[in-house]
Amino acid sequence: MPGRLLQGIRGSSVAALAALAGCTSEDPLLDVEAGLFAPKLEGDVGLSLPNSRAVASLDVDGDLDLGATSFVPYVHGEFDLGRLNLAVSGFKTSSDGSSVLPAAFGNIPGGTAVTSDLDLALANGRLVIDVFDNDLFKIGAGLAAEWVDLKLDASAPSVGIAESISVQQIVPLIAAHAAARLDLPFIMPLRFDVNAAGITLDYGEIDGTVLDVEALLRGELGRVGIFAGYRRVLAETRGRDDGQEFEGDVTLSGWLVGFSVRI
């Protein structure tokens, strides 16, 4: 399944680059950003018994104790080629907790004490062409891809049972970008950026909807700057792995702060 997605992304990217070859500027700009992201996980997940389609939803915060806010490094790079814009970003977060399950999670019966661990790495790449651009506003559209590496483990030592949900997937997305420049008196030049990417997909044993939205306010002074903003990733997925049905309707969101350097 990941192979089919990779082929589709490669084909779309090659076609886009060929079509946009004349849209680059002579003086490309590279912005490198580093900061702190404070994500919090909310929503429901569920895992069925083997060879069963019945899935009980568990709240990731109240039922699995995985909803604590974490503070993790965040990196972002953006290559500005005039009307063509290429950006990549990524972060990695983890959480752990202990609770008593109100309902079954796979083979672990309801009423059992469990310890839970969540590891999530997310990387996003975006290729956008500006369809409108003047001194104050910019609007663009294009393609994106999101690499998701997720593992959720639940262990019940009292009954000797452990269950997990593991996802490693490249998700192709439709992307959009908007920016507004705010040159206010007596304040450093400001820029407000909104990036959004999403898709509804159905690939064999997994289907669902993914939406990733980021809004940032940037202050620029020469080649250095600062930024603050908010990112929200929504995923509503259903699938099957090793004979077990899994479902997830989760949101990962939090504040971003950091600094940037233009090279």
C-alpha positions in Angstrom: 0.0 0.0 0.0 2.7 2.6 0.8 4.3 1.7 -2.6 1.2 2.7 -4.5 1.0 6.0 -2.6 4.7 6.7 -3.3 4.2 6.1 -7.0 1.3 8.5 -7.1 3.1 11.2 -5.2 6.2 10.8 -7.5 4.2 11.1 -10.6 2.2 14.1 -9.4 5.4 15.9 -8.2 7.2 15.3 -11.5 4.3 16.6 -13.5 4.0 19.7 -11.2 7.7 20.5 -11.5 7.6 20.2 -15.3 4.6 22.5 -15.5 6.0 25.1 -13.2 9.6 25.1 -14.4 9.1 28.7 -15.7 7.8 30.0 -12.4 11.0 30.3 -10.4 12.9 33.4 -9.6 16.6 34.1 -10.2 17.3 34.7 -6.5 15.8 31.9 -4.4 15.4 32.4 -0.7 15.8 29.8 2.0 14.2 30.3 5.4 15.2 27.9 8.2 13.1 27.9 11.4 13.4 26.1 14.7 11.1 26.3 17.7 9.0 24.6 20.3 5.7 22.9 19.7 3.3 22.1 22.5 1.0 19.4 21.1 -2.0 17.8 23.0 -3.8 14.7 21.8 -7.5 14.4 22.0 -10.2 12.1 20.6 -11.1 8.4 20.5 -9.3 5.2 19.4 -10.5 1.6 19.3 -9.2 -1.9 18.5 -11.4 -5.0 17.9 -10.9 -8.6 18.9 -9.2 -10.7 16.2 -11.5 -11.5 13.3 -14.2 -9.2 14.7 -15.6 -6.0 13.4 -16.9 -4.7 16.7 -14.7 -1.8 17.9 -15.3 0.0 21.3 -14.1 3.6 21.3 -11.7 4.7 24.1 -11.0 8.3 24.9 -7.2 8.8 24.5 -7.1 11.2 27.5 -9.7 9.9 30.0 -9.5 6.2 29.2 -5.8 5.8 28.2 -4.2 8.7 30.0 -2.4 9.9 26.9 -3.7 13.5 26.7 -1.0 15.4 28.5 0.5 18.4 26.7 4.1 17.8 25.7 6.9 20.2 24.6 8.9 19.1 21.6 11.3 20.5 19.1 9.8 21.7 15.8 11.8 22.4 12.6 10.7 24.0 9.3 12.4 24.9 6.1 11.0 26.9 3.2 12.5 27.5 -0.2 11.0 30.5 -2.0 11.5 30.4 -5.8 9.3 33.3 -6.8 5.9 31.9 -7.6 7.0 28.4 -6.6 7.3 27.5 -2.9 8.7 24.3 -1.4 8.4 23.7 2.4 9.1 20.9 4.8 8.4 20.6 8.5 8.4 17.9 11.2 8.3 17.0 14.8 8.2 13.9 17.1 6.2 13.5 20.3 5.5 10.8 22.9 3.3 10.3 25.9 2.6 7.6 28.5 0.0 6.9 31.1 -1.8 4.4 33.2 -5.5 3.8 33.6 -8.3 1.2 34.0 -10.0 0.4 30.7 -13.8 1.1 30.7 -14.1 -1.2 27.6 -12.1 -3.8 25.7 -9.1 -2.8 23.7 -8.4 -5.7 21.4 -7.8 -8.8 23.6 -7.5 -6.7 26.8 -10.9 -6.9 28.5 -12.7 -3.9 30.0 -12.0 -3.2 33.7 -8.3 -4.1 33.3 -5.5 -1.9 34.6 -3.1 -0.9 31.7 -0.1 1.2 31.0 -0.1 3.0 27.6 2.6 4.5 25.4 2.2 6.6 22.4 5.0 7.6 19.9 4.2 9.8 16.9 6.5 11.3 14.3 5.0 13.6 11.6 6.8 15.1 8.6 5.2 17.3 6.0 6.4 18.3 2.6 4.5 20.9 0.4 4.9 22.2 -3.1 2.8 25.2 -3.9 2.5 27.7 -6.8 1.1 31.2 -6.2 -2.0 31.9 -8.2 -2.2 35.5 -6.9 0.6 37.6 -5.6 1.1 41.3 -4.9 2.9 43.4 -2.3 0.3 42.6 0.4 -1.3 39.3 -0.3 -0.4 35.9 -1.6 -2.6 32.9 -2.4 -1.3 29.5 -3.7 -2.3 25.9 -4.2 -0.5 22.7 -4.9 0.4 19.2 -3.5 1.7 17.9 -0.2 2.6 14.7 1.4 2.6 13.7 5.1 4.7 10.9 6.6 3.0 9.4 9.7 4.8 7.1 12.0 2.6 6.2 14.9 2.7 3.4 17.5 0.2 3.1 20.4 0.9 0.3 22.9 -1.3 -0.9 25.8 0.0 -3.5 28.2 -1.9 -5.3 31.0 0.6 -7.1 33.2 -2.1 -8.5 35.5 -3.5 -10.7 32.6 -0.3 -10.9 30.5 -1.8 -9.3 27.4 -0.4 -6.5 25.3 -2.0 -4.8 22.3 -0.8 -2.1 19.8 -1.9 0.0 16.9 1.0 0.7 14.5 0.8 3.0 11.4 3.6 3.9 9.0 2.1 5.7 6.0 2.7 8.4 3.4 -0.5 10.3 2.9 -0.8 12.5 -0.3 -2.6 15.8 0.3 -4.1 18.7 -1.6 -2.4 21.9 -0.3 -3.3 25.6 -0.1 -1.3 28.6 1.2 -2.3 32.2 2.0 -0.1 35.0 3.3 -0.6 38.7 4.2 2.1 41.2 4.9 1.5 43.7 7.7 3.9 46.6 7.6 2.8 48.6 10.7 4.6 51.8 11.8 7.2 51.5 14.6 6.9 47.6 14.5 9.1 45.1 12.6 7.6 43.9 9.4 5.0 41.2 10.1 3.7 38.4 7.9 0.7 36.2 8.6 0.8 32.8 7.0 -1.9 30.1 6.8 -1.1 26.6 5.4 -3.7 23.9 5.0 -3.5 20.4 3.5 -6.1 17.6 3.5 -7.6 14.6 1.8 -10.2 11.9 2.1 -8.7 8.6 1.0 -9.5 4.9 0.6 -6.5 2.6 0.1 -7.4 -1.0 0.5 -7.3 -1.8 4.2 -7.2 1.8 5.4 -9.4 4.8 4.7 -10.3 8.1 6.3 -9.8 11.9 6.3 -6.7 13.9 7.2 -6.6 17.7 7.6 -3.5 19.6 8.7 -3.8 23.4 9.3 -1.1 25.8 10.5 -1.3 29.5 11.2 1.8 31.5 12.0 2.6 35.2 12.6 6.1 36.0 11.7 8.2 39.1 12.6 11.1 39.8 10.2 14.1 42.0 10.8 16.7 41.6 8.1 17.7 38.0 7.9 16.4 36.9 11.3 13.0 36.7 12.7 10.6 35.2 15.2 7.3 33.4 14.9 4.3 32.3 16.9 1.3 30.3 15.9 -0.9 27.3 16.1 -1.1 23.9 14.4 -4.0 21.5 14.3 -3.9 18.0 12.8 -7.1 16.0 12.5 -7.3 12.4 11.5 -10.4 10.2 11.2 -9.3 6.7 10.1 -10.5 3.2 9.9 -8.5 0.1 8.9 -7.5 -3.5 9.5 -4.2 -4.9 10.6 -3.3 -8.5 11.4 -7.0 -9.5 11.5 -8.1 -6.7 13.8 -10.2 -3.7 13.0 -9.0 -0.3 14.3 -10.6 3.1 14.4 -9.3 6.6 15.3 -10.9 10.0 15.5 -8.2 12.1 16.9 -6.9 15.7 17.0 -3.3 16.8 17.7 -3.0 20.5 18.3 -0.9 23.1 20.1 1.0 26.4 20.1 4.3 27.0 18.2 7.0 29.6 19.0 10.5 29.9 17.6 13.0 31.9 15.5 14.0 31.9 11.8 17.1 32.6 9.8 17.1 33.6 6.1 20.0 32.2 4.1 
